[in-house]
Amino acid sequence: MCKISGLTYSHISMYYFCMARAATTSDAFNAVAEPRRRDILNYLALQERPVGDIVAALEMEQPSVSKHLRVLKDVGLVRARREGRQIVYSVNADAIRPLHEWASTFERLWRHQLLKVKERAEEKVKKV
């Protein structure tokens, strides 16, 4: 049981350390929560690329790109292969499938909402 003593209500949110938080490296969903990792995945979506290309295109520091790639690789979202002296990264489409399937649930909701907006707009045009 978590016990926080000596804190007022206003301090609780600052020091509530008993709630577990998933690491960003634990699964694909947590990994893509970081915007720069999504940028890297978007950049790699159409073509495999070496780290240097990613650094230049996204204007990030090389150590930062390497760390993000390591997380993406550890959760299976990207693959790495050696090509001469370079390591080339590509997206693992099979690992991204669960992300796509989950997001598609909301896509249906968005389409439904857009259909409602369209219907309301058409009704207003008819009234004029």
C-alpha positions as CSV (number, residue, x, y, z in Angstrom):
1,M,0.0,0.0,0.0
2,C,1.2,3.5,-0.9
3,K,1.4,5.9,2.0
4,I,2.2,9.6,1.6
5,S,2.4,11.4,4.9
6,G,3.1,15.0,5.7
7,L,2.0,16.3,2.4
8,T,-0.8,18.7,1.8
9,Y,-3.3,18.2,-1.0
10,S,-1.4,20.7,-3.2
11,H,1.8,18.6,-2.9
12,I,0.4,15.3,-3.8
13,S,0.6,15.7,-7.5
14,M,4.2,16.8,-7.3
15,Y,5.3,13.8,-5.2
16,Y,3.0,11.0,-5.9
17,F,5.6,8.4,-6.7
18,C,3.7,5.2,-5.9
19,M,2.0,5.0,-9.3
20,A,3.9,2.9,-11.7
21,R,4.7,4.4,-15.1
22,A,5.6,2.3,-18.1
23,A,9.0,2.9,-19.6
24,T,9.0,4.4,-23.1
25,T,11.0,1.4,-24.2
26,S,8.5,-1.3,-22.9
27,D,6.4,-1.6,-26.1
28,A,5.6,0.0,-29.4
29,F,2.8,2.2,-28.0
30,N,5.1,3.7,-25.4
31,A,8.0,4.1,-27.9
32,V,5.9,6.1,-30.4
33,A,4.7,8.4,-27.6
34,E,7.9,10.3,-28.1
35,P,7.4,12.7,-31.1
36,R,10.9,12.5,-32.4
37,R,10.6,8.7,-32.7
38,R,7.5,9.2,-34.8
39,D,9.4,11.7,-36.9
40,I,12.1,9.0,-37.5
41,L,9.5,6.4,-38.3
42,N,7.8,8.7,-40.8
43,Y,11.2,9.4,-42.4
44,L,12.0,5.7,-42.7
45,A,8.5,4.8,-43.9
46,L,9.3,4.9,-47.6
47,Q,12.9,3.9,-47.7
48,E,15.6,2.4,-45.5
49,R,18.3,4.9,-44.5
50,P,21.6,5.2,-42.6
51,V,21.8,7.1,-39.4
52,G,23.6,10.0,-41.1
53,D,20.7,10.6,-43.5
54,I,18.3,10.7,-40.5
55,V,20.5,13.1,-38.6
56,A,20.7,15.5,-41.6
57,A,17.0,15.3,-42.6
58,L,15.6,15.7,-39.2
59,E,18.2,18.1,-38.0
60,M,18.9,16.2,-34.8
61,E,22.2,15.3,-33.1
62,Q,23.6,11.9,-34.0
63,P,23.7,10.6,-30.4
64,S,20.0,11.5,-30.0
65,V,19.1,9.7,-33.3
66,S,21.0,6.7,-32.2
67,K,19.3,6.5,-28.9
68,H,15.8,6.8,-30.5
69,L,16.7,4.2,-33.1
70,R,17.9,1.9,-30.3
71,V,14.5,2.2,-28.6
72,L,12.6,1.7,-31.8
73,K,14.8,-1.4,-32.6
74,D,14.4,-2.8,-29.1
75,V,10.6,-2.8,-29.4
76,G,10.8,-4.2,-33.0
77,L,9.5,-1.1,-34.9
78,V,12.7,-0.8,-37.0
79,R,15.2,-3.3,-38.3
80,A,18.9,-2.7,-38.8
81,R,21.3,-4.2,-41.2
82,R,25.0,-3.6,-42.0
83,E,25.8,-2.3,-45.4
84,G,29.6,-1.8,-45.6
85,R,30.6,0.5,-42.8
86,Q,27.1,1.8,-42.3
87,I,24.1,0.5,-40.5
88,V,20.9,1.0,-42.5
89,Y,17.5,1.2,-40.7
90,S,14.1,0.3,-42.1
91,V,10.6,0.2,-40.7
92,N,9.2,-3.2,-39.6
93,A,5.7,-3.0,-41.0
94,D,4.6,-6.2,-39.1
95,A,5.4,-4.5,-35.8
96,I,3.6,-1.3,-36.7
97,R,0.4,-3.2,-37.6
98,P,-1.0,-3.2,-34.0
99,L,-0.5,0.6,-33.9
100,H,-2.4,0.9,-37.1
101,E,-5.2,-1.4,-36.0
102,W,-5.6,0.5,-32.8
103,A,-5.7,3.9,-34.5
104,S,-8.1,2.6,-37.1
105,T,-10.7,2.2,-34.4
106,F,-10.6,6.0,-34.0
107,E,-10.6,6.5,-37.7
108,R,-14.1,5.1,-37.9
109,L,-15.1,7.6,-35.2
110,W,-13.5,10.5,-37.1
111,R,-15.2,9.5,-40.3
112,H,-18.5,9.3,-38.5
113,Q,-18.0,12.8,-37.1
114,L,-17.0,14.2,-40.5
115,L,-20.1,12.7,-42.0
116,K,-22.2,14.5,-39.4
117,V,-20.6,17.8,-40.1
118,K,-21.1,17.3,-43.9
119,E,-24.8,16.4,-43.3
120,R,-25.3,19.6,-41.1
121,A,-23.6,21.7,-43.7
122,E,-25.8,20.3,-46.5
123,E,-28.9,20.9,-44.4
124,K,-27.9,24.6,-43.9
125,V,-27.4,25.0,-47.6
126,K,-30.8,23.6,-48.4
127,K,-32.4,26.0,-45.9
128,V,-30.9,29.1,-47.6
